Amino acid sequence: MRLIKKLLIASAISSLAVTGLAANDLVKKGEKIFMTKKLGNCIACHDVNGKNLDGPGSMGPKLQYLSAWPEQALFDKVYDPYTTNPISQMPAFGKNGWLSDSEIKAVVAYLKTVN
């Protein structure tokens, strides 16, 4: 019984470590999309609070406190910002097919790190 308990604990710890690594990779992928001109190019319009970024970031709103936003709300905002703001200047990255759902999820993972 003790052996089973130890194996279960070891299994739980290792799965948490793998999940943490996968989440970190997703955040890095999202940051790359955010910064890359031929992908999201979010940095062209958005300044990000707490991040040392090199970009204009003056057209769109300053991105801050996004860690408090629900993931689905962030996903929807990137996928099609016009659903919540019909006069938005931001392109609908998902609806227009510029970013895939998995790429948007990566951007959301990165945005969740913004304080």
DOMITI-210938 format. One line per 3 residues: number of its first residue (from 0); their letters; for each residue x, y, z of N, C-alpha, C. Coordinates in steps of 0.02 Angstrom, whole numbers, plus 50000, padded with zeros to 5 digits. Layout:
BEGIN
NUM = A = X:Y:Z:X:Y:Z:X:Y:Z | ... $
END
This chain:
BEGIN
0 = MRL = 50041:49940:50000:50000:50000:50000:50043:50063:50000 | 50098:50062:50039:50143:50119:50041:50176:50131:49974 | 50194:50077:49941:50225:50083:49876:50178:50115:49825 $
3 = IKK = 50116:50094:49826:50066:50123:49781:50057:50198:49795 | 50055:50216:49858:50048:50286:49877:50107:50327:49852 | 50168:50301:49860:50227:50336:49836:50228:50342:49760 $
6 = LLI = 50206:50289:49726:50203:50292:49653:50152:50343:49629 | 50095:50347:49663:50045:50397:49644:50070:50468:49655 | 50105:50479:49710:50133:50545:49724:50186:50563:49672 $
9 = ASA = 50229:50516:49656:50282:50528:49606:50251:50542:49538 | 50199:50506:49521:50165:50516:49457:50133:50585:49454 | 50101:50606:49508:50069:50672:49510:50121:50727:49503 $
12 = ISS = 50177:50720:49537:50229:50771:49534:50259:50775:49463 | 50271:50719:49432:50300:50719:49365:50251:50748:49314 | 50186:50734:49322:50138:50762:49274:50132:50837:49283 $
15 = LAV = 50138:50862:49345:50138:50934:49356:50198:50967:49323 | 50256:50935:49327:50316:50962:49296:50308:50965:49220 | 50281:50912:49191:50271:50910:49118:50220:50963:49098 $
18 = TGL = 50166:50970:49136:50115:51021:49122:50146:51090:49125 | 50188:51103:49174:50221:51168:49181:50266:51183:49122 | 50303:51132:49098:50346:51141:49040:50305:51155:48978 $
21 = AAN = 50250:51119:48969:50207:51130:48910:50177:51200:48912 | 50156:51222:48971:50127:51289:48977:50180:51342:48961 | 50242:51332:48984:50296:51379:48971:50311:51382:48896 $
24 = DLV = 50309:51325:48862:50320:51324:48790:50265:51361:48753 | 50203:51354:48778:50146:51389:48747:50153:51464:48756 | 50175:51486:48814:50186:51557:48827:50240:51584:48780 $
27 = KKG = 50294:51547:48772:50349:51568:48727:50325:51573:48655 | 50284:51524:48634:50256:51526:48566:50212:51587:48558 | 50171:51601:48608:50126:51659:48606:50165:51725:48604 $
30 = EKI = 50218:51728:48641:50260:51789:48641:50291:51799:48571 | 50313:51745:48540:50341:51750:48473:50289:51775:48423 | 50229:51749:48427:50175:51772:48383:50160:51845:48396 $
33 = FMT = 50158:51865:48459:50145:51934:48478:50197:51981:48448 | 50259:51960:48447:50315:52002:48426:50331:51999:48351 | 50310:51946:48317:50332:51935:48249:50287:51971:48198 $
36 = KKL = 50319:52010:48156:50282:52051:48107:50238:52009:48061 | 50262:51952:48038:50224:51912:47991:50173:51866:48025 | 50169:51868:48090:50119:51828:48126:50068:51876:48156 $
39 = GNC = 50069:51883:48222:50020:51927:48254:50037:52000:48249 | 50101:52016:48257:50125:52085:48255:50087:52130:48303 | 50067:52103:48359:50029:52141:48409:50069:52200:48435 $
42 = IAC = 50135:52192:48437:50179:52244:48463:50176:52307:48421 | 50152:52302:48359:50147:52361:48316:50096:52411:48344 | 50047:52386:48382:49994:52430:48407:49990:52432:48483 $
45 = HDV = 50014:52381:48517:50004:52376:48589:50068:52380:48629 | 50066:52419:48681:50117:52421:48733:50095:52371:48786 | 50142:52336:48815:50125:52285:48865:50156:52305:48931 $
48 = NGK = 50114:52314:48981:50135:52334:49048:50183:52282:49078 | 50237:52305:49103:50284:52262:49137:50331:52223:49092 | 50328:52233:49028:50371:52198:48981:50418:52248:48948 $
51 = NLD = 50480:52228:48940:50529:52271:48907:50526:52256:48832 | 50485:52294:48797:50473:52281:48726:50498:52339:48684 | 50516:52324:48623:50539:52375:48577:50490:52379:48519 $
54 = GPG = 50443:52425:48523:50394:52432:48470:50354:52496:48481 | 50318:52517:48430:50281:52580:48435:50228:52578:48490 | 50184:52529:48488:50136:52519:48541:50093:52578:48560 $
57 = SMG = 50077:52621:48512:50040:52681:48530:49969:52683:48500 | 49954:52641:48452:49888:52643:48420:49834:52610:48462 | 49848:52549:48485:49799:52512:48524:49805:52527:48597 $
60 = PKL = 49758:52501:48637:49762:52513:48709:49822:52477:48740 | 49847:52505:48794:49901:52474:48831:49873:52410:48862 | 49908:52355:48853:49885:52291:48879:49912:52282:48950 $
63 = QYL = 49867:52278:48998:49887:52270:49067:49833:52233:49106 | 49853:52201:49159:49808:52164:49202:49770:52108:49166 | 49798:52081:49114:49764:52029:49076:49763:51962:49111 $
66 = SAW = 49805:51954:49162:49804:51892:49200:49736:51883:49235 | 49700:51936:49245:49635:51933:49278:49578:51918:49229 | 49591:51923:49165:49539:51911:49114:49528:51836:49107 $
69 = PEQ = 49467:51815:49094:49454:51744:49077:49487:51728:49010 | 49514:51668:49005:49548:51647:48943:49501:51652:48882 | 49439:51632:48891:49392:51634:48834:49380:51705:48810 $
72 = ALF = 49377:51753:48856:49367:51823:48836:49426:51848:48795 | 49487:51830:48817:49546:51850:48778:49547:51816:48709 | 49530:51752:48708:49528:51715:48645:49478:51750:48598 $
75 = DKV = 49418:51764:48623:49367:51795:48581:49389:51863:48556 | 49424:51901:48598:49447:51968:48579:49498:51964:48522 | 49542:51915:48523:49591:51907:48469:49559:51877:48408 $
78 = YDP = 49515:51828:48419:49482:51794:48363:49440:51844:48322 | 49398:51883:48356:49355:51932:48322:49337:51988:48370 | 49377:52041:48371:49365:52096:48419:49299:52133:48407 $
81 = YTT = 49271:52125:48348:49210:52163:48331:49148:52137:48368 | 49152:52078:48397:49094:52052:48434:49082:52093:48497 | 49135:52120:48527:49126:52161:48587:49137:52235:48574 $
84 = NPI = 49169:52251:48517:49182:52321:48500:49175:52330:48425 | 49116:52347:48401:49104:52351:48328:49146:52403:48292 | 49177:52449:48328:49218:52500:48294:49293:52489:48307 $
87 = SQM = 49311:52429:48328:49381:52414:48342:49424:52421:48279 | 49485:52444:48288:49533:52448:48233:49575:52385:48228 | 49568:52341:48278:49608:52280:48278:49578:52230:48228 $
90 = PAF = 49621:52198:48188:49595:52148:48141:49570:52086:48177 | 49524:52052:48146:49498:51989:48173:49546:51933:48152 | 49595:51919:48193:49649:51872:48174:49623:51802:48161 $
93 = GKN = 49576:51779:48200:49550:51711:48190:49497:51708:48136 | 49450:51754:48138:49396:51755:48089:49422:51764:48018 | 49476:51804:48012:49506:51815:47946:49554:51760:47925 $
96 = GWL = 49568:51713:47971:49612:51658:47955:49686:51674:47960 | 49704:51731:47989:49774:51749:47995:49810:51709:48048 | 49773:51691:48101:49801:51648:48154:49754:51589:48165 $
99 = SDS = 49783:51531:48176:49743:51471:48190:49720:51474:48263 | 49673:51431:48280:49649:51428:48349:49706:51413:48397 | 49751:51367:48378:49808:51350:48422:49856:51409:48430 $
102 = EIK = 49865:51448:48377:49908:51508:48383:49875:51560:48428 | 49810:51568:48422:49775:51616:48466:49779:51593:48538 | 49773:51527:48550:49779:51501:48618:49848:51515:48646 $
105 = AVV = 49898:51512:48604:49966:51527:48626:49972:51602:48643 | 49943:51645:48602:49943:51717:48617:49907:51730:48683 | 49852:51696:48693:49814:51703:48757:49858:51682:48816 $
108 = AYL = 49894:51626:48808:49938:51603:48862:49991:51657:48878 | 50017:51689:48827:50065:51743:48837:50031:51803:48870 | 49972:51822:48845:49937:51880:48873:49919:51870:48947 $
111 = KTV = 49908:51808:48967:49892:51793:49037:49951:51807:49083 | 50011:51815:49054:50070:51831:49095:50077:51906:49105 | 50035:51946:49072:50038:52018:49075:50003:52042:49139 $
114 = N = 50039:52079:49180:50010:52105:49243:49990:52177:49237 $
END
